Amino acid sequence: MCEPATTGPRTGSHDLPVSEELAGFISGQWAASPLPGDIRLPVARLTPARRARLSARFPGERLIIPAGELKVRSNDCDHRFRPHSAYAWLTGLTGEEQAGHVLVLEPDGPHRHEAVLYVRPRSSRVGEEFYRDRRYGEFWVGRRPDLAEAERMTGIRCVHLDEYGRLPSGRVASQDSSLATALSELRLVKDSWEVDQLQQAVDHTAAGFEDVVRALPRALAHPRGERWIEGVFGLRARAEGNGTGYETIAASGAHACVLHWIRNDGPLDARDLLLLDAGVETDTLYTADITRTLPLSGRFTSVQRQVYDLVLAAQEAGIAALKPGAAFRDFHQACMRVIAEGLAEWGVLKSAEGDLHRRYTLCSSGHMLGLDVHDCARARAEAYLDGVLEEGQVLTVEPGLYLQPDDETLPPELRGIGVRIEDDLVITADGARLMSGALPRTPDGIEEWMGRLTDG
């Protein structure tokens, strides 16, 4: 038996006793207020085919894809909710009100399923939920669609969430590895609508990077300039989309040598580089993932440019390796050949052979991108990491050099420099299209761009 969702009003520190008189008064004289206009989701025309592809992999089995549950941040306050990516992909529903909802694909004959959405509909004006329940009440967290509205939005039959607890068991995406794997693999190739959503995410992200450059004078003057940078980009992400697709990395100086530096609590020094790794997530939950390494003075020093040029050459080699039919790992290997040869030329390594360059590169040079920043992570190795590229896949190419400040294998002038260059690309019929080309990548281009944005 499936576990029913938690029900009943959730109260907290703001609550006051309610008299019978108040309860009666607050429950009456409310005008009808249906959602206005055409509320059908644009993506609803695509989701039936997605569900059919999943159905074909599991004939005759009940498939359960939960949106996920709210998680407590502290006491009676929850973290902001984002639906599970598989649920969003199959339903088109992406809002915070989806917490606790469940998509069920019910066997309907041996070769097909009927989709049924179990949802918590709009609060009734009878009872306390709409004005007292701080987790689900309309006056606390906003309007939810009623059952008929949810059906019009999605084209899926909708049932009250209370009915979900009466269902027999089935494969649950959050528990069944085969179902989770299938859902990842089905999302590896993006359709044209998804590519458009990702392009929008990239474009908003490029605007956010411009915002950051314009804000550098104020950030440099602040004792926690990295936080200033994070906040500036976050404003763009929330204004244009759902927010950031992952925690922003605003890493200055030696912090750039920490792969996932998200503390962002350091000052900025004009003599240093800033590694900014950030992405806007659209309201449809598709995210960009872009990194630029910028000279905080507006000009690279000769040593900074030396490191940057090597990483850029590695990225160019990786991008050139992208094409349908190429092994997924080919672009990473192309990046690393350039890095290893460069480190050998500098005398940091005795030879470009072997894998000793990994001391300075640490991780792979890219990943799939989509609804998740590290998309389709549950796919089998033979379908992803050890597979081949296909037209319509979207991925990042992001080689980096992380020259730790205490690394005695390096000459002193190189220590404490971290450089990563990351761009988003879609595989095309004959290669790959650079989606993030609006942002400059060459040192000269970056210096000109920064100068233009800060002159005014």
Secondary structure, DSSP 8 states (H G I E B T S, - for coil): -------S----TT-----HHHHHHHTS--------S----GGGGTHHHHHHHHHHHSTT--EEEE-----EEETTEE------HHHHHHH---SGGGTT-EEEEEE-STT-EEEEEEE-----SSSSHHHH-TTT-HHHH-----HHHHHHHHSSEEEEGGGGGGS---EETTT-HHHHHHHHHHTSS--HHHHHHHHHHHHHHHHHHHHHHHHHHHHHHSTTHHHHHHHHHHHHHHHHSSEESS--EEEEGGGGGSTT---------TTSEEEEEE-EE-TT--B--EEEEEETTSS--HHHHHHHHHHHHHHHHHHHT--TTSBTTHHHHHHHHHHHHHHHHHTSSS-SSSSTTHHHH-S-S--B-SSSSSTTTTS-GGGTTTSB--TT-EEEE--EEEE-TT-TTS-GGGTTEEEE-BEEEEEETTEEEETTTTS--SHHHHHHHHHHHHH-
